[in-house]
Structure formats: structure tokens, C-alpha cells
Amino acid sequence: MSQNDSLIDKPENAVATVKVIKAGFKAIRFLADLGIHEGEKIRIVKNDIGPVIVEVKGTRVAIGRGLAGKIEV
């Protein structure tokens, strides 16, 4: 694994810290509204087919695979 893997590279139940979000302003704002921003710890709940489900601050949120691929942890 590289030093910065994307969210879709992590297995289920892994805990990771968001390092960088390589997306546009609107996507970064959308993720911030969900509580996902650089430095935030998240837990991967589901990562197989379809959206990636993560738990952040005790809340589960679904993120599309395209956007999840732009979140480096």
C-alpha cells in the first residue's frame, strides 16, 4: 500500500484519518457538511459494492465510490 491510500482501498472496520481531499470546492463543502474533513478520524463500515459507508462522529454516511476515491487516508 502507498502512504496515502484512497478511502476505497481500505478494508471494512478499518479506522483511518483523512489526510487530503482531492476534489473540487463543492465536493469538499458537501463532505464538510457530512463531518468529513482533513484530520477527521473515520471508520469504514461497508466497502464492497456500491457506495462506501463510513462512520464519522457516531453517524453513518454513504459516499459514492467516485468521491470516496478522492479522499486520501
Secondary structure as UniProt FT lines:
FT   HELIX           7..9
FT   TURN            12..13
FT   STRAND          15..17
FT   STRAND          20..21
FT   HELIX           25..33
FT   TURN            34..35
FT   TURN            38..39
FT   STRAND          41..46
FT   STRAND          52..56
FT   TURN            57..58
FT   STRAND          59..63
FT   HELIX           65..68
FT   TURN            69..70
FT   STRAND          71..72
//
